[in-house]
Amino acid sequence: MKKLVALMLVCMLSFPVVSAADKDSASNTPSKKVESSTDETNVNNTNEKTKNEKQQEQITTNEDGVFKNVIHQRFQGENRAKTAVNVQRHYFANTNKVILVNDNAYPDAISATNVSMGKYPLLYTGKNSLSVETKSAIDKMFLDEIYLMGGVNTISKKVENKLRKNFPHAKITRIMGNNRYDTSAQSARTRANTTNLIFAAGTNYADALYATSLAAHQNAPILLVSNDGINQSTANYIKSLGNINNVTIVGGEISVNQSVKNQIENLTKKRVTRLAGVDRYASSVEVAKRVNANPAEVITTSGEVFADALVSSTVAQKIKAPILLVKKDVLPLKVREYMKGTNSIYKLTTIGGYNTVTKNNYSTQVILISGLDIDKPLLDKQGKGLIKAFTKDYKKYYVLPNNKYYNSIKKYDKLFVYLRDALAEDYRPLE
């Protein structure tokens, strides 16, 4: 039965769908289509590639007024550098500035969001050389400034010198400190007129990642902190500010303990608000609710692998959309409840390949956003609409447990059971 569920959900994305223009980001969309590939792990699985390289699609599920239309898109690449380039081409096609980050230095990537604030893309580099994908991308840009995040131990002088040679008219700006906390404070100083502050742990990427959409909403920098106490550079930066209005910690007490919270309150002279859930997935929902109670669009990305996920930060800032963390093959309970209960969502953007967010997981997200209520029996017109939306020939895909094809289009009870199984948190779809 589970194989049938997996087949049903996979077929949903393989069914030809209607191409849709993204009205919200049309002005930022390049003439070239976003390239499609497999995932970030260099696994060259041609069966998983999108044959027509179409990244943005629409499910027409409302012919009978049953479901709302859902625009959905996924950005991915053969590796993390290519994923970042594909995102850049779609959202930052005409940028004149770019931020380079070591592909293994997630704290620097978080600090890069203080510089970007949704205006400039984040691209990955190695310590001693640019990746082929990044070099190819920036060679096509007309840049007047290139930011390097981190010191020479993360992006070497060799890379910097080569950039100066290849881009003689571009200013090269390196933002660095003695450690990740210094770099975070230095990146915050690039922001002007800041009256709000957000703090997150510098020892894991998750809390700071989904905090980026809140940072854009509040026009606030994100400051990384350690449970050992507030870094001196961070303290000096806080003292240099004038009026401070709102101070928020994103993450629970394991990430940012009570002692550090007390230090922040003493430095800012403000009562601190903490946003946290029982885990990183639930916490991402709490932040999403604070960013926008009725979002039109959400971004989903891995809560387990940082490389693709961090690329979503600058996108979230640009389009003012919350980031929801998901597991590789299932939707955590709180995320599922949020998607189901937020009727304003009509667009889903997933960043990351099949090795970080599976095709079945992605399909389940689209089903939830389309408005299907899995807690109620399917009506006749709902069953028809669902089959029209997800398959050409329902007999080919919807099979009873005894391996006989459906012989009547009105037999939706089994389809209903399959959907419930697929949306269960402990269900592990088979790829």
N, C-alpha and C positions, 0 to 999 in steps of 0.2 A: 504493500500500500504506500509506503514511503517513497518507493521508486516512482510510483504514479504521481505523487505530489511533486517530486523533483522534476519529473518530465513536464508536468503541467506548467510549473513556474518557469522552467527554462524556455518552454515554447512561447511563453508570453513575450519574452524579449526577442525571440527569433522571428516572430510574426512581423511582416512588413507593416510599418506604421506610418502615420502621416507626418511629413516634415513640418516643423513649426518654427516661425521666427520668434526670437526672444525679444519681446517689446521692451522689457526693462533694460536690456544691455545692448540693444541694437547699435547704438552710437559707439559702443566700445568693441564691436565685433569685427575682426579683420575680414578681408575679402576671401582669404584662404580658409578652408575648413580645418577644424582641429584634427590632427592626425590621430588615428586609432591604433592601438597595439594591445599587447597582452597584459603584462603586469610589471612590477618593479623588480622582479627577481631574475631577469635575463632568460626566462624560460620561453623559448620560441615556439609557442603552441599556435600554429596557424589556424586551427579550428576555432580558437577563441577570438580571432581578430574580427573586427567589424568590416565586412567585405566592402561596403560602400563608403567607409570612413565617416559615416554620419554619427555625430555625437549628440545632437539634440533632436528629440523625437516627441511625439504627442500621442497619447492613447485616446482615441475617440470613444469614450465609454458612455456618452450621454445622448445617444440617438433617441432614446425613449425618455429622456429627462431623468434617468436613474442615477447616473454617476456624474461627477464633474470631470471636465477635461484635466489631465495632468501632463504638464511638460516635464520631461525628465532627461537628464544628461549625465554622462560619466566622463571624467578626464583621467587618462592613464597613459603609461608609456612602458617601453621595454625596460626602463630603469628609472630611478628617482629623478635623474637629471632631465630625462625626456618628459616625464610627467610635468615637471615644473615648466618646461618650455611650452608644452601644449596648453597649460593654463595661461602662460604669458601671452601666447598668440591670440587667445580668445578674449581675455579681459584687459590686456595691457598692450595692445598692438601698436599703439602710437606713442609709447613711453619714450621720454628722453633721458630717463635715469633708470638705473638698475642696481639691485642690491645682491652682492655675491656672498654666499655663506658656505662654509665647509660642509660637505654632505654628511658628516658624522657629528656635527656640533649643534645639537638641538637648542642649547641655551642661546647661542648666537642668533639662531633663526627666530627665536621669540623676541630677542632684542631688536631684530630687524623690523619687526612690526611697529616699533616706536618711530622708526624712520619712515616707513612706508605709509602707514595710516590709510592704506587702500589706494595710494597714488602710484606706487612703483612696484614692480614685480620682484619676487625673490627667486633667484636662480642658484643652482648648486655648482660648486667647484671642488676639485681635490686640493690637497695642501700644496702640491708642487706643480700642478698643471690643471688647466681648464678641461672639463670633459668635452668630448667631440660635440655633443648636443648643445651645450652652453656656448661654446665658441661659435658654432654655426649660427646660433640665434643672435648673439650680440653683434656678429659681423654684419647682420642685416639692419641693425638699429642705427639711428642717428642720435648718439648719446652726447650729452654735455656734462654728465657726472656719473661716476661709478663708485658705489659704496662697497668697501670691504669690511665685513663684520668679523672682528677678532684680530688677535695679534699674529705675528709671523709663525707661530707654532700651529696655527690653523689655516692661514693663507700666507704662503711664503713670499719673501721679497722677489723671488723669481717670477711668480705670477704677477705681482704688482708691476715689476719692471716691464714685463711683456705687454701688459695692458697700457702702460704709459707710451710704449713704442707704437702699438697698434692704434691707439686712440689719442693722438697728440693734442687734440682740441677738447678732450674730456677731462674734467677735474677728477682726480682720484682721491677719495676721502676714506681714510681708515678710521673706524670707530673701535676702540679697544680699551682694555683695562688690564689689571694684573690677574683678574679672574672673571668668571661669568657675572659676578655681582657688580664688579667695577664696570664691566662692559654694559651691563643693563642700565646702570646709572648714567653712564656717558651717552647712551642712546636716548635716554629720556631728556637729556639737555638739548637735543635737537628740536624738541617741541617748544612752541611758544604759547604763552597765555594759558597755561595749564592750571586748572583749579580743582581737578579731580585726580585721584590716585587709585591704582589697582595693584595689589600685591599678590604674588603667587610663588609657590615653591620653585627653587632653582634646581631641584634634584630629580624632577620628573617633568615631562613635557605636557602631560594631559591637561592639568588645571590651567596653565598659562595659555594653552592653545585655544580652548573654548572661551577663555577670558578676552581674546582679541576682539570678538564681536561686541562685547560689552565696552571695551576700551574705545572702539570707534563710536559707539552710541553715546558715551560720556565725554568724548574727546579727552581721554586720559591715557597716560603712559602706563605700561606694565613694568613693575619693579620686581625683580627676582630676589628672594630672600632665603636665608638659611635658618634652620632651627637653632643654630648656635648663636644667633643674634643678628641685628641689623649691621650690615657692612658700613664702614666709615664713609665710603663714597656715596652710598645711598643716603645715609644720615645727612651728609653735607648738602646733597641735592635737595632733600626735603626742607632743610633749613633755609635754602636759598629762595624758596617759593614765597609768594605773598599770601594772599587769601587762599585757603583750602576749603572746599565745600563738602565733597563727598569722598570717603575713604572706604575701599572695599577689599576684603580678602577673599580670593576665590580658592576654595579647597578646605578640607576639614582640618581638625587639630593634629592629625598625624602629619599632614603636609606643612602646615604653619601653626606651630603650637601657641598656647595661651601666653607664654612668656614673650614671644615675638609680637603677638597682638598687642600686649601691654606697651611694649616699646614703641610700636607704631602710633598708638594713641597718645603717648607722651610726646612724641616728636611732632605729630600733626595737630595736637590739641583738639582732636575730633573723635567722636565715638565711631568705632569701626563696625561696618556691616560685614558679616560673613555669609557667603553663598556656598552651600555644600549639600551633597546628598550622601546616600549610604555608600556610593562608589563613584568612580569617574563618570560612568554613564548617567547615573541619576543626577550627578552634579552638573553635567552638561545641559540637562533639562532645566534645572533650577536657573542657570544663567540664561538659557534661551527665553524663559518666561520673563526674566527681568529686562532683557533686550527689547522684546516686542511681544505684547500679549496676543497680537493677531498678525503673525508674519505671513507674507505671500510666498516666501521661498525659504527653504532650509538647506543646509549643507550637511551631508553625512560623510564621515571618514573614519578611519581605523582608530580605535582606542588601544590597540596593541602594538602597532608599528608606526614610528614617528615620521619617517621620511616623506611619504605622500601626504600624511596628515598635516604637516607643518606648511605645506604649499597652500593649503586651504585658508590659512590665516589672513593673507593679504586679500584674498577674494571675499572673505566674510566682511572685512573692513570696507571694501569697495562697494559691495551691494547691500551692506547693512543687514546681513542675514545671520541668524544664529547657527552655530556649529553643534551638531549632535554626534557623539561618539557611538560607534557600534562595534560589535564583535565581528569576527571574520564571517561566520556563517549563520548567526542568529541576531535578532533584535532584542536587546535587553528590555525587561518589562517596562521600566519607566519611559524609555524612548518610544516603545510601542504604544503605550497609553497616551503619550503626548501627541504622537502623529495622528492617532485615531480621534483624539478629542479636540484638535485644533483645526477647525473647519476652514480657516482662512488660507491654509497652505494649498497652492496649486502647482508649485514648481519644486522639483527635487534635483539637487546637484550632488553627485557623489564623486569624490576625488580619491583615486586609488584603483589598482588593478584587481583582478579576480583572486589573487593570492592574499589580498588584504580585506576585500569585501566581495563575497562570492556573488555569482549571478542570481542565485536563488534568494539570497538576502536582499539584494537590490530589487528583485521582483516583488518581494513581500512589502518593501517600503512603498512601492508604487501602488500596490493594492490598497494599503491602508490609507494613503493620501487620496485615492480615488473616491473614498467615501463608503466603501463596502462595510456594512455592519456585520461582523462575524458572529455577533451574539444573537442575531435574529435569523429565522429561516429565510432562505432566498425566495423571493417572489418569482412568478413566471417570467415577468419582463426583465427582472434582474438577471436571471439565469441566461436569458437570450442575449441581453446586453453584454454580459461577461464573456460569453462564448464568441460573440461578434468581435469583441475587443481583443481577445487574446489568441484566437485561432481562426484559420480559414475554414477548416473542416473539423467540427467538434468530434466526429466519430473517430478521427485519426488519433486524438489525444486523450479523450476522456473515457477511460476503460474501467469497467466494473471489476471487482476482485476476482470473479470467476473467468476473467479474460474475454468476456463477450463485449462487443461494442454496445454503446447506448443505442437502443432502437427507438427511443422517443426523446425529442428535445426537451420534454417536460420533466425528465428525471434528474432533478437538480439536487436531490438529497445527498447523493454520494459526492457530488462536486462540493457541496457545502461542508461535508465532513473532511474532504481533502484540504480545503482552504483552512479550516480550523487547525488541522494538524500542522500545516505549513507555518501558521502564525504563532504556534506555541513556542514559548521561550526555550524549552528543552528539546525542541525538534532539531535534529541535525540533518539537513538536506544532503542528499547524495549528489555529487557533481557528475 
